[in-house]
Amino acid sequence: MNLSDFLRFFNLHLLFLILYFIGTGQSKVEVPRPRGVSLSRTGLYDPEKNFTCLDGSKSIPFNQVNDDYCDCQDGSDEPGTSACYGGTFHCPNAEYRPENIPSYRVNDGVCDCCDGTDEYSGVITCVDNCLEVGRAAREEAARIAELYKAGKQLRADLAQEGQKLKNEKQQRLNELKKTKEEADKVKAEREELKKLAEAAESKALEYYNQLEEEQNAKRAELEAAQDKEQAVQFFKRLDTNGDSYLTLEEVLARKCFDKNRDGQVTEDEAKYFLNSEEQLDLEGYLEKAWPQMKPYRVLDSDMDIPPKVENEPTEEAPTEADDLAPLEGEEEEEEEEDEDTDDQEQVQQEEPPKPQVEYDEATKKLIELASQARTAFTESENDVRQINTQITDIERSLTQDFGREEEFASLEGQCFEYEDHEYTYKLCPFDKTLQVPKSGSMEITLGRWSEWDGPEENKYSSMLYTNGQNCWNGPNRTTKVKVSCGIENKVTSVAEPNRCEYAFEFETPAACKESSQQAENDLHDEL
């Protein structure tokens, strides 16, 4: 066989093989995708085989798929009808993004899929507007991609600033701890000096304290004697018949005992002053009646005096002058007190001023030194307290979750406002949320920082603030803050979807974590 014959044979053989494979490919029938089934699940619906329910509960002939009768408990045999409760229908939505809808919406007269595939019964004709919807979605996705692209650098700057702040706080914390060690030493030294100074002061004052106690005892004894003398004189004035007993009738005759100022002394009022007794001798009067009568004695000048009868013997009867005469040693006191009793109010005798003990110069010096030591120690206590407060604040801040790269750290200590027609709302990240009425009323705390509350895959997309002020007859207020990418920090909306539950929307470059490539991928996934 020469070369030309070999080539002819080879070409014929090659042509035969090509025709064979073409014929084999044409003979293969493509499996149609059942209505309502996504492309990823097409292989589970093979018309050449019995259909097995997706929950594995049973198998049925394939001709029972989409026959408008629910055979599978999970409804997987009716992906294209509304026969099964809880089933889903897949919308291909070419030129837009595919989606699943509840199967009860199939053929319900409403176009749920933008391509109209859910309404095939002919009851309604749906227009395929996926291209228009997809165009709007692409434009929005492109806008978001540009936003993330612009916010990416801003977020990087915030992350760099956050790391710097963290390093500065750590450095400041180390310095404060060293300062605290020195402050603790100074405090301990001043405390010891204070103890020594106070011990010397206390020892020096022992003599003067004892002297003062003796003076106080003498003064109390003198005051008691004066009080008893006044009580006895007042008893004599009230005992008009001189029988050494103070009776109910004698009290009733005295206008000064008109407690309620109604113009007469009642029996109840008289018994009050006699401690519910009908009569009292001097000893009983001193014990039971004088404490109640004492505040009223200065009003005795207003006592009712029976009119004097002419030619009446007066050897034993008290005269008006006697009845109104002031007690011994009370002339000046009663004159001053009468000036303050124009409205017939009760007046109590003022206690005499307490005499001051005069210290010698050595004792004065010890008192001054002790006072200085106490002041110095108090200053050290305040210094240590302030340092401890700063350390606690910095340690709390260092343990705060400001994002994976500290990108949210710069928000701490700032507040951002949002106004509506009635209130000004404030978001203070990592601290609290507030509602401030424009009427000037007191601000209301809507919540205090609790934690990041976003889903696991995007933890930093939501903030939670709890334990706000209590609603009237309701729970404590809470706030959820939705955090999204933006080229500046600002609160864009505030709502109260449920009573005492508030929803803020907050934009910040710190949330622009996606790269421009990821945003483009998201756009591709949607379409």
Secondary structure as the mmCIF struct_conf table of DSSP 4:
data_model
#
loop_
_struct_conf.conf_type_id
_struct_conf.id
_struct_conf.beg_label_comp_id
_struct_conf.beg_label_asym_id
_struct_conf.beg_label_seq_id
_struct_conf.end_label_comp_id
_struct_conf.end_label_asym_id
_struct_conf.end_label_seq_id
HELX_RH_AL_P HELX_RH_AL_P1 LEU A 3 SER A 27
HELX_LH_PP_P HELX_LH_PP_P1 LYS A 28 PRO A 34
TURN_TY1_P TURN_TY1_P1 ARG A 35 GLY A 36
HELX_RH_3T_P HELX_RH_3T_P1 LEU A 39 LEU A 44
TURN_TY1_P TURN_TY1_P2 PRO A 47 GLU A 48
BEND BEND1 LYS A 49 LYS A 49
HELX_LH_PP_P HELX_LH_PP_P2 ASN A 50 ASN A 50
STRN STRN1 PHE A 51 THR A 52
HELX_LH_PP_P HELX_LH_PP_P3 CYS A 53 CYS A 53
TURN_TY1_P TURN_TY1_P3 LEU A 54 ASP A 55
BEND BEND2 GLY A 56 SER A 57
STRN STRN2 SER A 59 ILE A 60
HELX_RH_3T_P HELX_RH_3T_P2 PHE A 62 GLN A 64
TURN_TY1_P TURN_TY1_P4 VAL A 65 ASN A 66
BEND BEND3 ASP A 67 TYR A 69
BEND BEND4 CYS A 72 CYS A 72
TURN_TY1_P TURN_TY1_P5 GLN A 73 ASP A 74
TURN_TY1_P TURN_TY1_P6 SER A 76 ASP A 77
TURN_TY1_P TURN_TY1_P7 PRO A 79 GLY A 80
BEND BEND5 THR A 81 SER A 82
BEND BEND6 CYS A 84 CYS A 84
TURN_TY1_P TURN_TY1_P8 TYR A 85 GLY A 86
STRN STRN3 THR A 88 CYS A 91
TURN_TY1_P TURN_TY1_P9 ALA A 94 GLU A 95
BEND BEND7 TYR A 96 TYR A 96
STRN STRN4 GLU A 99 PRO A 102
HELX_RH_3T_P HELX_RH_3T_P3 SER A 103 ARG A 105
TURN_TY1_P TURN_TY1_P10 VAL A 106 ASN A 107
BEND BEND8 ASP A 108 VAL A 110
BEND BEND9 CYS A 113 CYS A 113
TURN_TY1_P TURN_TY1_P11 CYS A 114 ASP A 115
TURN_TY1_P TURN_TY1_P12 THR A 117 ASP A 118
BEND BEND10 SER A 121 ILE A 124
HELX_RH_AL_P HELX_RH_AL_P2 CYS A 130 LEU A 238
TURN_TY1_P TURN_TY1_P13 THR A 240 ASN A 241
BEND BEND11 ASP A 243 SER A 244
STRN STRN5 TYR A 245 THR A 247
HELX_RH_AL_P HELX_RH_AL_P3 LEU A 248 LEU A 252
TURN_TY1_P TURN_TY1_P14 ALA A 253 ALA A 253
HELX_RH_3T_P HELX_RH_3T_P4 LYS A 255 PHE A 257
TURN_TY1_P TURN_TY1_P15 LYS A 259 ASN A 260
BEND BEND12 ASP A 262 GLN A 264
HELX_RH_AL_P HELX_RH_AL_P4 GLU A 267 PHE A 273
TURN_TY1_P TURN_TY1_P16 LEU A 274 SER A 276
BEND BEND13 GLU A 278 GLU A 278
STRN STRN6 GLN A 279 ASP A 281
HELX_RH_AL_P HELX_RH_AL_P5 LEU A 282 GLY A 284
HELX_RH_PI_P HELX_RH_PI_P1 TYR A 285 ALA A 289
HELX_RH_AL_P HELX_RH_AL_P6 TRP A 290 MET A 293
HELX_RH_3T_P HELX_RH_3T_P5 LYS A 294 ASP A 302
HELX_LH_PP_P HELX_LH_PP_P4 PRO A 306 VAL A 309
TURN_TY1_P TURN_TY1_P17 GLU A 310 ASN A 311
BEND BEND14 GLU A 315 ALA A 317
HELX_LH_PP_P HELX_LH_PP_P5 PRO A 318 THR A 319
HELX_RH_AL_P HELX_RH_AL_P7 GLU A 320 LEU A 324
HELX_LH_PP_P HELX_LH_PP_P6 ALA A 325 LEU A 327
TURN_TY1_P TURN_TY1_P18 GLU A 328 GLY A 329
HELX_RH_AL_P HELX_RH_AL_P8 GLU A 331 GLU A 339
TURN_TY1_P TURN_TY1_P19 ASP A 340 ASP A 340
TURN_TY1_P TURN_TY1_P20 ASP A 342 ASP A 343
HELX_LH_PP_P HELX_LH_PP_P7 GLN A 349 ASP A 360
HELX_RH_AL_P HELX_RH_AL_P9 GLU A 361 THR A 399
BEND BEND15 GLN A 400 GLN A 400
TURN_TY1_P TURN_TY1_P21 ARG A 404 GLU A 405
BEND BEND16 GLU A 406 GLU A 406
TURN_TY1_P TURN_TY1_P22 GLU A 407 PHE A 408
HELX_RH_3T_P HELX_RH_3T_P6 ALA A 409 LEU A 411
TURN_TY1_P TURN_TY1_P23 GLU A 412 GLY A 413
STRN STRN7 PHE A 416 GLU A 419
BEND BEND17 HIS A 421 GLU A 422
STRN STRN8 TYR A 423 CYS A 428
TURN_TY1_P TURN_TY1_P24 PRO A 429 ASP A 431
STRN STRN9 LYS A 432 PRO A 437
TURN_TY1_P TURN_TY1_P25 LYS A 438 SER A 439
BEND BEND18 GLY A 440 GLY A 440
HELX_LH_PP_P HELX_LH_PP_P8 SER A 441 GLU A 443
STRN STRN10 ILE A 444 TRP A 452
BEND BEND19 GLY A 454 GLY A 454
HELX_RH_3T_P HELX_RH_3T_P7 GLU A 456 SER A 461
STRN STRN11 SER A 462 THR A 466
HELX_LH_PP_P HELX_LH_PP_P9 GLN A 469 GLN A 469
STRN STRN12 ASN A 470 ASN A 470
HELX_LH_PP_P HELX_LH_PP_P10 CYS A 471 CYS A 471
TURN_TY1_P TURN_TY1_P26 TRP A 472 ASN A 473
BEND BEND20 GLY A 474 GLY A 474
STRN STRN13 ASN A 476 ASN A 476
STRN STRN14 THR A 478 CYS A 485
BEND BEND21 ILE A 487 GLU A 488
STRN STRN15 LYS A 490 ASN A 498
TURN_TY1_P TURN_TY1_P27 ARG A 499 CYS A 500
STRN STRN16 GLU A 501 THR A 508
HELX_RH_3T_P HELX_RH_3T_P8 PRO A 509 ALA A 511
BEND BEND22 GLU A 514 GLU A 514
HELX_RH_AL_P HELX_RH_AL_P10 SER A 516 GLU A 526
#
